[in-house]
Amino acid sequence: MKKGLALVLSATIALSSLFGCTSTQPTTGPAADNGAAQGGGGDLQGANIFMFKSTGNSFGDKMYEGFQEVITKNGGKPAYKSPAETTVAAQVKLIDELITQKVASITISTNGDTGYDEVFKKAKDAGIKIISVDSKASPDYRITHVDPTSQEGIGQSLVQAATLIAMKKDYPSDGDLKSACEEALKSYSGKEIKFGVLSASIDTPVQNGWIARMEEELKRDVYKGKVSATLTKKYGNDDPTASTTQANAFISENNVDVIISPTTVGMVAAGQALKSNPSCKIKLTGLGLPSEMSNFMPAKSSDNAFDFICPYMFLWDVYDLGRVAAGATWAALNDGYTGAVGSTFKLAEFGSYPSRTFETIQHPADKGTEVVVGKPYSFYKDNMEEWVKKL
Ligand code: RAM
């Protein structure tokens, strides 16, 4: 099972690297209506809310663009409501206000595992549909969770990529990170490689899920004595200033070879901090938006990837993630989609796909269910030029 998922992921990454983008950016512009849903700020009755972890995160803004596109095409009423801070309390307060305003649905990326029960129960009792996306909500209240791709695959790929980067190995041309990593480790006899993680908040479900999968990967025999099984973790709360402070702490401690940042906010902060400290040898990889990372990455096949702070990194199509979350939300409201294992929904508009059916599966880590969009991409010197324009 584990092996199967890993293979699917590496195969998908390899394919995406070869074939590039399979989906397009929505043509509609962003209509982000960030901020608190205070009374008198527009009629939200019957609205389809998209709530990200906080405002000011372009990953959330892009996801909303995809969400908005699908909801609008279906004749719904999309609205973007995120708190200013990445905290559970700030989201809970906003959800409470949205219940009063009688919204139809809340599609949310959460800031924590706990602390939502009371407000989610209140929302559910009021008939509001709750779907989580990116960072999951409790299975007791969500209809389903929309995950960009297998959590395990991301955890494995991040560790394998960081290991290869520490050994100054280019992104493998066949996309098979696992084999490349095992092969390179066989002949490695240098000092023990150490990784740092610059994450979002200490409680964020999605990042903690990936970190747990990284730690599992590091327990494999191939890493023994060569790569430390202990990750040094720091939390920047998906806030640019706090993330920069934490990135600078990694630089001054100078204890790790590679920083892995499983958040687009951490990636930019670490990229900038490392760029401001050119004598620092720490490299960077993680989950980043190509459009935000071009200053820190190679862009031509002739480039030496190791002249750059981040030789390669990963992400998925954020617009598609928003589209699928909107499709699940709309189907739950209008087409009897239950979110139970085996239940399906169809998305008429899906980037360049004319139509696609999504199947609901058991979530691997909780008793709820999920839908996996399933298309991670790797970004490296051969394809960055093309991706910076798209994502
Ligand atoms: C950030 C957010 C989000 C994560 C991406 C990769 O923008 O923290 O939760 O999925 O990065």
Boltz pocket constraint, residues with backbone or C-beta under 6 A from the ligand:
constraints:
  - pocket:
      binder: B
      contacts: [[A, 57], [A, 59], [A, 60], [A, 109], [A, 134], [A, 135], [A, 200], [A, 206], [A, 238], [A, 262], [A, 263], [A, 264], [A, 265], [A, 287], [A, 288]]
      max_distance: 6.0
